[in-house]
C-alpha cells in the first residue's frame, strides 16, 4: 500500500469561485434535501427529548401519539426552517470543508498533510462548521420552537418574526449558539474523519478508485457515509439534547448557566434521550448526503478536489 494525494481529473479543472461555488451548491442541496425529508423523524426525536414523561413509548409509539393527537401534518412541523437552515449550513459545511482542507494541505505541504491527514480532516471540518453554524442557528432556534410549541406560530415566517420581535436577534436566535457549536463541531469533525477513513479502508479493498464504476463509487460514498453518521450521532447526542431543551423556552440568565443547570438536571442518562431515533436519522441522512454530494460534484464538473488517502495501486494519481 502506497501513500499519495489523489486529484480527480475526469473534467477540465475548475478553480477559485467557479470550483467552490459548485462545492457549496452540492453541499447545500444534499443537506437541505436529506434533513428536510427526515423532518418527521426529527419531530419525533425532539418530542422525546423535550417531553420524556409524555412521549415514553419509543419512536413508533411517539409517532402514533402525535398523529392521534395532532394529525399527520404535525410530523412536518418545522419543515421550512429545516430546509432553509440546512441549505445554508450544508453549503458552508461541505464547501468550507473542501476549501479549508486544501488550504491546510497547501500550508503544511503535501507530504506532511499525508502523514497528518486526520489532523487535516479535524481542523478543516471544525473551521467549516463554525461558519456553517452562524448561518444555521437562527433557523434551528425557530424550528425547535415550532416543534416544541405547536401553537407558537404557523410556520417559518411567522415564527421567525415573533422570536425576533419578542426576544431580539441575539437572545432569541443565538442563545443556543453555544450548544450548537458544542454539538455541531464535534459532530462534523467525527463525520468527516469517519467518512474519510472509512472511504480509505473500503478503497483499500476495492483497489484503484479510478477503475471503479460510478455506481460502485456511489456505493462507497453511501457505505462510508453510513459509518460517518453513526459516529457523528454518538459524539454529538448530549449537546443535541441540550440544544432542544434550551430552545424550548426563552428562559433567563446566561446561556452557559442555563446549559449547566440543564445538564445537572438531566444527568448522564437524560443527555442521551432520543439516541435511538437520532442514530437512525443521522446515519440515514449522512449516508444519503455523501451519496448525493458525490453525484452532484460529478454532475457540476467539480471533480478536482484534493484527497489524501492511503490507497492501493496509486500510479494513476498525481
For each residue, the residues with C-beta under 8 A, 3 or more apart:
1: 204 310 311 312
2: 310 311 312 314
3: 114 115 310 314
4: 114 309 310 311 314 317
5: 105 110 113 114 306 307 308 317
6: 209 306 307 308 309 311 314 317
7: 304 305 306 307 317 318
8: 11 303 304 305 307
9: 13 303 304 318
10: 298 303
11: 8 14 301 303 304
12: 301
13: 9 304
14: 11 18 19 22 301 302 304
15: 18 19
16: 19 20
17: 20 21
18: 14 15 21 22
19: 14 15 16 22 23 302 304
20: 16 17 23 24 95 98 99
21: 17 18 24 25 95
22: 14 18 19 25 26 297 300 301 302
23: 19 20 26 27 94 95 98 99 297 302 305
24: 20 21 27 28 91 92 94 95
25: 21 22 28 29 91 95 296 300
26: 22 23 29 30 94 95 292 293 296 297 300 302
27: 23 24 30 31 90 91 92 93 94 95 293
28: 24 25 31 32 87 88 90 91 94 95
29: 25 26 32 33 87 90 292 296
30: 26 27 33 34 90 94 288 289 290 292 293 296
31: 27 28 34 35 86 87 89 90 91 93 94 289
32: 28 29 35 36 83 84 86 87 90
33: 29 30 36 37 288 292
34: 30 31 37 38 86 284 285 288 289 292
35: 31 32 38 39 42 82 83 85 86 90 285
36: 32 33 39 79 82 83 86
37: 33 34
38: 34 35 41 42 281 284 285
39: 35 36 42 43 75 76 77 78 79 82
40: 43 44 63 75 76
41: 38 44 45 59 277 280 281
42: 35 38 39 45 46 78 82 147 281
43: 39 40 46 47 66 74 75 76 77 78 147
44: 40 41 47 48 55 59 62 63 66 75 277
45: 41 42 48 49 274 277 278 281
46: 42 43 49 50 144 147 148 244 274
47: 43 44 50 51 54 55 62 66 147 148
48: 44 45 51 52 55 56 59 62 273 274 277
49: 45 46 52 240 241 244 245 273 274
50: 46 47 148 244 245 248
51: 47 48 54 55
52: 48 49 55 56 270 273
53: 56
54: 47 51 65
55: 44 47 48 51 52 61 62 65
56: 48 52 53 61
57: 60 61 62 64 65
58: 61 62 276
59: 41 44 48 62 63 276 277 280
60: 57 63 64
61: 55 56 57 58 64 65
62: 44 47 48 55 57 58 59 65 66
63: 40 44 59 60 66 67 75
64: 57 60 61 67 68
65: 54 55 57 61 62 68 69
66: 43 44 47 62 63 69 70 74 75
67: 63 64 70 71 72 74 75
68: 64 65
69: 65 66 74
70: 66 67 73 74 150
71: 67 74
72: 67 75
73: 70 76 77
74: 43 66 67 69 70 71 77 150
75: 39 40 43 44 63 66 67 72
76: 39 40 43 73 79
77: 39 43 73 74 146 147 150
78: 39 42 43 81 82 142 143 144 146 147
79: 36 39 76 82 83
80: 83 84 155 156 157
81: 78 84 85 139 140 142 143 146 156 159 160
82: 35 36 39 42 78 79 85 86 139 143
83: 32 35 36 79 80 86 87
84: 32 80 81 87 88 139 156
85: 35 81 82 88 89 135 136 138 139 140 142 143
86: 31 32 34 35 36 82 83 89 90 136
87: 28 29 31 32 83 84 90 91
88: 28 84 85 91 92 132 135 136 139
89: 31 85 86 92 93 132 133 135 136
90: 27 28 29 30 31 32 35 86 87 93 94 132 289
91: 24 25 27 28 31 87 88 94 95 132
92: 24 27 88 89 95 96 128 131 132 135
93: 27 31 89 90 96 97 128 129 132 188
94: 23 24 26 27 28 30 31 90 91 97 98 128 293
95: 20 21 23 24 25 26 27 28 91 92 98 99 128
96: 92 93 99 100 127 128 129 131 132
97: 93 94 100 101 124 125 128 188 192
98: 20 23 94 95 101 102 305
99: 20 23 95 96 102 103 128
100: 96 97 103 104 123 124 125 127 128
101: 97 98 104 105 120 121 124 306
102: 98 99 105 106 305 306
103: 99 100 106 107 124
104: 100 101 107 108 113 120 123 124
105: 5 101 102 108 109 110 113 120 306 308
106: 102 103 109
107: 103 104
108: 104 105 112 113 116 120
109: 105 106 112 113
110: 5 105 113 114 308
111: 114 115
112: 108 109 115 116
113: 5 104 105 108 109 110 116 117 120 308
114: 3 4 5 110 111 117 308 310
115: 3 111 112
116: 108 112 113 119 120
117: 113 114 120 121 196 308 309
118: 121 122 193 197
119: 116 122 123
120: 101 104 105 108 113 116 117 123 124 308
121: 101 117 118 124 125 189 192 193 196
122: 118 119 125 126 189 192 193
123: 100 104 119 120 126 127
124: 97 100 101 103 104 120 121 127 128 192
125: 97 100 121 122 128 129 185 188 189 191 192 193
126: 122 123 129 130 185 188 189
127: 96 100 123 124 130 131
128: 92 93 94 95 96 97 99 100 124 125 131 132 188
129: 93 96 125 126 132 133 184 185 187 188 189
130: 126 127 133 134 181 185
131: 92 96 127 128 134 135
132: 88 89 90 91 92 93 96 128 129 135 136 184 188
133: 89 129 130 136 137 177 180 181 184 185
134: 130 131 137
135: 85 88 89 92 131 132
136: 85 86 88 89 132 133 139 140 180 184
137: 133 134 140 141 173 174 176 177 180
138: 85 141 142 160 169 173 174
139: 81 82 84 85 88 136 142 143 156 160
140: 81 85 136 137 143 144 176 180 243 247
141: 137 138 144 145 163 172 173 174 175 176 247
142: 78 81 85 138 139 145 146 156 159 160 163 173
143: 78 81 82 85 139 140 146 147
144: 46 78 140 141 147 148 176 243 244 247 248
145: 141 142 148 149 152 153 159 163 247 248
146: 77 78 81 142 143 149 150 152 153 155 156 159
147: 42 43 46 47 77 78 143 144 150
148: 46 47 50 144 145 244 247 248
149: 145 146 152 248
150: 70 74 77 146 147
151:
152: 145 146 149 159 162
153: 145 146 158 159 161 162
154: 158 159
155: 80 146 158 159
156: 80 81 84 139 142 146 159 160
157: 80 160 161
158: 153 154 155 161 162
159: 81 142 145 146 152 153 154 155 156 162 163
160: 81 138 139 142 156 157 163 164
161: 153 157 158 164 165
162: 152 153 158 159 165 166
163: 141 142 145 159 160 166 167 172 173
164: 160 161 167 168 169 172 173
165: 161 162
166: 162 163 172 250
167: 163 164 171 172 250
168: 164 171 172
169: 138 164 172 173 174
170: 173 174 175
171: 167 168 174 175 250
172: 141 163 164 166 167 168 169 175 250
173: 137 138 141 142 163 164 169 170
174: 137 138 141 169 170 171 177
175: 141 170 171 172 246 247 250 251 255 258
176: 137 140 141 144 179 180 243 246 247 255
177: 133 137 174 180 181 255
178: 181 182 255 256 259
179: 176 182 183 239 242 243 246 255 259
180: 133 136 137 140 176 177 183 184 239 243
181: 130 133 177 178 184 185
182: 178 179 185 186 239 242
183: 179 180 186 187 236 239 240 242 243
184: 129 132 133 136 180 181 187 188 236 239
185: 125 126 129 130 133 181 182 188 189
186: 182 183 189 190 235 236 239
187: 129 183 184 190 191 232 233 235 236 239
188: 93 97 125 126 128 129 132 184 185 191 192 232
189: 121 122 125 126 129 185 186 192 193
190: 186 187 193 194 228 231 232 234 235 236
191: 125 187 188 194 195 228 229 231 232 286
192: 97 121 122 124 125 188 189 195 196 228
193: 118 121 122 125 189 190 196 197 231
194: 190 191 197 198 224 227 228 230 231 232
195: 191 192 198 199 224 225 227 228 286 290
196: 117 121 192 193 199 200 309
197: 118 193 194 200 201
198: 194 195 201 202 223 224 227 228
199: 195 196 202 203 220 221 224 309
200: 196 197 203 204 309 310 311
201: 197 198 204 205
202: 198 199 205 206 220 223 224
203: 199 200 206 207 209 220 309 311 312
204: 1 200 201 310 311 312
205: 201 202
206: 202 203 209 212 216 220
207: 203 211 212 312 313
208: 211 212 311 312 313 314 316
209: 6 203 206 212 217 220 311
210: 316 317
211: 207 208 316
212: 206 207 208 209 216 217 220
213: 216 217
214: 217 218 298
215: 218 219
216: 206 212 213 219 220
217: 209 212 213 214 220 221 294
218: 214 215 221 222 291 294 295
219: 215 216 222 223
220: 199 202 203 206 209 212 216 217 223 224
221: 199 217 218 224 225 290 291 293 294
222: 218 219 225 226 287 288 290 291
223: 198 202 219 220 226 227 287
224: 194 195 198 199 202 220 221 227 228 290
225: 195 221 222 228 229 286 287 288 289 290 291
226: 222 223 229 230 283 286 287
227: 194 195 198 223 224 230 231
228: 190 191 192 194 195 198 224 225 231 232 286 287 290
229: 191 225 226 232 233 279 282 283 284 285 286 287
230: 194 226 227 233 234 279 282 283
231: 190 191 193 194 227 228 234 235
232: 187 188 190 191 194 228 229 235 236 282 286
233: 187 229 230 236 237 275 278 279 281 282 283
234: 190 230 231 237 275 279
235: 186 187 190 231 232
236: 183 184 186 187 190 232 233 239 240
237: 233 234 240 241 271 272 274 275 278
238: 241 242 263 271 272
239: 179 180 182 183 184 186 187 236 242 243
240: 49 183 236 237 243 244 274 278
241: 49 237 238 244 245 266 270 271 272 273 274
242: 179 182 183 238 239 245 246 259 262 263 266 271
243: 140 144 176 179 180 183 239 240 246 247
244: 46 49 50 144 148 240 241 247 248
245: 49 50 241 242 248 262 266
246: 175 176 179 242 243 251 255 258 259 262
247: 140 141 144 145 148 175 176 243 244
248: 50 144 145 148 149 244 245
249:
250: 166 167 171 172 175
251: 175 246 258
252:
253: 257 258
254: 257 258
255: 175 176 177 178 179 246 258 259
256: 178 259 260
257: 253 254 260 261
258: 175 246 251 253 254 255 261 262
259: 178 179 242 246 255 256 262 263
260: 256 257 263 264
261: 257 258 264 265
262: 242 245 246 258 259 265 266
263: 238 242 259 260 266 271
264: 260 261 267
265: 261 262 270
266: 241 242 245 262 263 269 270 271 273
267: 264 270 271
268: 271 272
269: 266 272 273
270: 52 241 265 266 267 273
271: 237 238 241 242 263 266 267 268
272: 237 238 241 268 269 275
273: 48 49 52 241 266 269 270
274: 45 46 48 49 237 240 241 277 278
275: 233 234 237 272 278 279
276: 58 59 279 280
277: 41 44 45 48 59 274 280 281
278: 45 233 237 240 274 275 281 282
279: 229 230 233 234 275 276 282 283
280: 41 59 276 277 283 284
281: 38 41 42 45 233 277 278 284 285
282: 229 230 232 233 278 279 285 286
283: 226 229 230 233 279 280 286 287
284: 34 38 229 280 281 287 288
285: 34 35 38 229 281 282 288 289
286: 191 195 225 226 228 229 232 282 283 289 290
287: 222 223 225 226 228 229 283 284 290 291
288: 30 33 34 222 225 284 285 291 292
289: 30 31 34 90 225 285 286 292 293
290: 30 195 221 222 224 225 228 286 287 293 294
291: 218 221 222 225 287 288 294 295
292: 26 29 30 33 34 288 289 295 296
293: 26 27 30 94 221 289 290 296 297
294: 217 218 221 290 291 297 298
295: 218 291 292 298 299
296: 25 26 29 30 292 293 299 300
297: 22 23 26 293 294 300 302 303 305
298: 10 214 294 295 301 303
299: 295 296
300: 22 25 26 296 297
301: 11 12 14 22 298
302: 14 19 22 23 26 297 305
303: 8 9 10 11 297 298
304: 7 8 9 11 13 14 19
305: 7 8 23 98 102 297 302
306: 5 6 7 101 102 105
307: 5 6 7 8
308: 5 6 105 110 113 114 117 120
309: 4 6 117 196 199 200 203
310: 1 2 3 4 114 200 204
311: 1 2 4 6 200 203 204 208 209 314 317
312: 1 2 203 204 207 208
313: 207 208 316
314: 2 3 4 6 208 311 317
315:
316: 208 210 211 313
317: 4 5 6 7 210 311 314
318: 7 9
